Amino acid sequence: MKWIKHRPLQGEPKKITIIQDGDHWYCSVLCEFELPDRPKDSSSLVGIDVGLKSFATLSDGTVIDNPKHLRKSEKRLADAQRKLSKKGKGSQNRKKQKRQVQKLYRKIRNQRLDFLHKTSASVIAKHSVVLEDLNVKGMMKNRCLSKAISDAGWFEFRRQLDYKAKWNGKLFITIGPREPTSKKCSCCGNIQEMPLRKTVYSCPVCGMTMDRDLNAAINILNIGLNTAGRAGINACGVGTVVPMMKQEKECLVN
């Protein structure tokens, strides 16, 4: 079967999976290769707080906007699904309309993946990362926020940061989801309740005032530094070889 090879395969092919996505077909090739371990670069370490209003806030003050791909396409998607529901079952018009709906979903998914890949690559190129290991599956049970959380793609962002850090010799540290990163003052350590409606952290003890997401990102960084120090993460081995899996997705030609 003919297929479009976008780049040479890296490593030894282990598995091939044929994937159908609407009227598109892909050949997904899983390859195993050796990744030499090297000293981790911890010269620039940042904490990252992910959110819904802003996609991510870094402890150095950088704010990454949330593109909200699904929300921007919701009206077109609702119109397409309404037209689909009115087509006769088994008719050619229904099949055509179904392909239009699939095409819209595929576009949204590709936009989200493109944004996540570019963002994670940009962050890892400059920094080592400390990230809160959120229970995304549990948070999705909140029906008021589940759509927005799904659209943000936090779990995929974490996965990409993890493997790209390994490829680029950067640290990737995660902290527990129960840490009071939003409630804790990054200056004096005071803890207070912070409902979602409050966007600014004002500490009644030391008087510090800061954006709540930036305050959380700094707390994440500080907790990550303590965790790394206790675990001795900086004293990593040199010259060892770590087996890695890489999956390349290529287009099939009909």
C-alpha positions in Angstrom: 0.0 0.0 0.0 1.3 3.4 -1.0 1.9 6.0 1.7 3.4 9.5 2.0 6.5 9.4 4.1 7.0 13.0 5.5 10.3 12.3 7.1 12.8 9.4 7.5 11.9 7.0 10.3 14.0 7.3 13.3 15.0 4.0 15.0 13.6 0.5 14.5 10.0 0.2 13.5 8.0 -1.9 16.0 4.4 -1.5 15.1 2.2 -0.1 12.3 -1.4 1.0 12.9 -3.9 2.0 10.2 -6.2 4.9 11.4 -9.3 6.1 9.7 -10.3 9.8 10.5 -13.5 10.5 8.4 -12.4 10.3 4.8 -8.7 10.5 5.7 -6.5 7.5 6.4 -3.2 7.4 8.2 -0.4 5.0 8.8 0.9 5.4 12.4 4.4 3.9 12.8 5.8 3.2 16.3 9.6 3.2 16.4 12.1 2.4 19.2 15.4 4.3 19.4 18.0 5.0 22.0 18.2 8.4 23.6 21.5 9.1 25.3 20.9 10.5 28.8 22.8 13.8 29.4 23.2 16.2 32.3 19.9 18.0 32.8 19.9 21.8 32.1 18.4 23.4 35.2 19.8 26.9 34.5 16.3 28.3 33.7 13.6 26.6 35.7 10.0 27.9 35.6 6.8 26.9 37.2 3.7 26.7 35.0 0.1 27.2 36.2 -2.4 26.1 33.6 -5.9 27.6 33.5 -9.0 28.3 31.4 -9.0 32.1 31.2 -5.3 32.1 30.2 -4.0 28.8 29.0 -0.8 29.0 31.1 1.0 31.4 33.3 4.8 31.0 33.8 6.6 32.0 37.0 8.7 34.5 35.0 5.5 36.5 34.2 4.9 35.1 30.7 1.2 34.6 30.0 0.0 32.3 27.2 -3.5 33.1 25.9 -6.1 30.3 25.6 -7.1 30.0 21.9 -10.4 28.3 22.8 -10.6 26.5 19.4 -13.9 24.7 20.2 -15.7 27.7 21.4 -14.8 29.7 18.3 -16.2 26.9 16.1 -19.2 26.0 18.2 -21.7 28.0 16.1 -20.5 26.4 12.8 -20.5 23.0 14.5 -24.0 23.4 15.8 -25.3 24.4 12.4 -23.6 21.5 10.7 -25.0 19.0 13.3 -28.5 20.5 13.0 -28.4 20.0 9.2 -27.2 16.4 9.8 -30.2 15.7 12.1 -32.6 16.7 9.4 -31.2 14.5 6.6 -32.9 11.2 5.9 -31.3 8.2 7.4 -29.3 6.2 4.8 -29.5 8.9 2.2 -26.5 10.2 0.3 -27.1 13.8 1.6 -26.8 12.5 5.1 -23.5 10.9 4.3 -22.2 14.1 2.8 -23.3 16.1 5.8 -21.7 13.6 8.1 -18.4 14.1 6.4 -18.8 17.9 6.8 -19.3 17.4 10.6 -16.3 15.1 10.8 -14.2 17.6 8.8 -15.1 20.4 11.4 -14.2 18.1 14.3 -10.9 17.2 12.6 -10.0 20.9 12.0 -10.7 21.7 15.7 -8.6 18.8 16.8 -5.7 19.7 14.5 -5.8 23.3 15.6 -5.6 22.3 19.2 -2.7 19.9 18.6 -0.8 22.5 16.5 -1.1 25.0 19.3 0.0 22.5 22.0 3.0 21.3 20.0 4.2 24.9 19.2 3.6 26.0 22.8 5.3 23.1 24.5 8.3 23.2 22.1 8.7 27.0 22.7 8.7 26.5 26.5 11.1 23.5 26.5 13.5 25.3 24.2 14.0 28.0 26.8 13.3 26.4 30.2 13.2 23.4 32.4 9.7 23.0 33.8 7.8 22.4 37.1 4.1 21.5 36.5 1.2 20.6 38.8 0.1 17.1 38.1 -3.6 17.8 37.9 -6.3 15.1 38.1 -7.8 16.1 34.7 -10.1 13.0 34.6 -11.6 13.9 37.9 -11.9 17.6 37.0 -13.8 16.6 33.9 -16.7 15.4 36.1 -17.6 19.0 36.7 -20.3 19.5 34.0 -19.9 23.3 34.1 -16.2 23.2 33.2 -15.7 19.8 31.4 -16.0 21.3 27.9 -13.6 24.1 28.6 -11.1 21.7 30.2 -11.3 19.3 27.3 -10.8 22.2 24.8 -7.7 23.4 26.7 -5.9 20.0 26.4 -4.0 20.1 29.7 -3.2 16.3 29.8 -1.8 16.4 26.2 0.2 19.5 27.1 1.7 17.7 30.1 2.5 14.6 28.0 4.3 16.8 25.3 6.3 18.7 27.9 7.4 15.4 29.5 8.9 13.8 26.4 10.2 17.0 24.8 12.1 17.7 28.1 13.8 14.2 27.8 14.7 14.9 24.1 16.2 18.3 24.9 18.0 17.5 28.1 15.7 19.6 30.3 14.2 18.9 33.8 10.5 18.0 34.0 9.3 18.0 37.6 5.7 17.4 38.7 4.2 18.3 42.1 1.1 16.8 43.7 -2.4 18.2 42.9 -3.2 18.7 46.6 -0.6 21.4 47.1 -2.2 24.8 48.0 -0.7 26.6 45.1 -3.5 29.1 44.6 -4.3 29.6 48.3 -0.7 30.2 49.5 1.1 33.5 49.4 4.3 33.2 47.4 5.9 35.9 49.6 5.2 34.9 53.2 3.5 31.5 53.0 0.1 32.6 54.4 -2.8 30.4 53.3 -6.2 31.8 52.6 -9.3 30.8 50.7 -9.3 31.8 47.0 -12.7 31.2 45.2 -12.6 31.2 41.4 -14.1 34.6 41.1 -11.1 36.2 42.8 -8.4 37.0 40.1 -6.0 38.9 42.3 -4.2 37.4 45.4 -4.1 40.0 48.2 -2.2 38.8 51.3 -3.6 40.2 54.6 -0.3 39.3 56.4 2.5 40.8 54.3 0.4 43.0 52.0 1.6 41.4 48.8 -0.8 41.8 45.8 -0.4 39.7 42.7 -2.3 38.0 39.9 -3.6 34.7 41.3 -2.2 32.7 38.4 1.3 34.2 38.6 1.2 33.7 42.4 0.3 30.0 41.8 3.1 29.6 39.2 5.7 30.9 41.7 4.4 28.6 44.3 4.6 25.7 41.9 8.2 26.6 41.1 9.2 26.8 44.8 7.6 23.5 45.6 9.3 21.9 42.6 12.7 23.2 43.7 12.2 21.7 47.2 11.1 18.4 45.6 14.1 18.3 43.3 16.5 19.1 46.1 15.1 16.3 48.3 15.1 13.7 45.5 18.6 14.8 44.2 17.2 15.1 40.7 20.1 17.3 39.5 22.6 14.5 40.2 21.6 12.5 37.1 23.8 9.9 35.4 25.8 10.8 32.3 26.4 8.5 29.4 23.5 6.1 30.1 21.1 5.1 27.4 17.3 5.3 27.7 15.0 3.4 25.3 12.4 5.7 23.9 9.3 5.1 21.7 8.4 7.6 19.0 5.2 7.4 16.9 5.1 9.0 13.4 1.8 9.5 11.6 1.9 9.4 7.8 -0.8 9.8 5.2 -1.9 6.8 3.1 -2.4 7.2 -0.6 -5.6 5.6 -2.1 
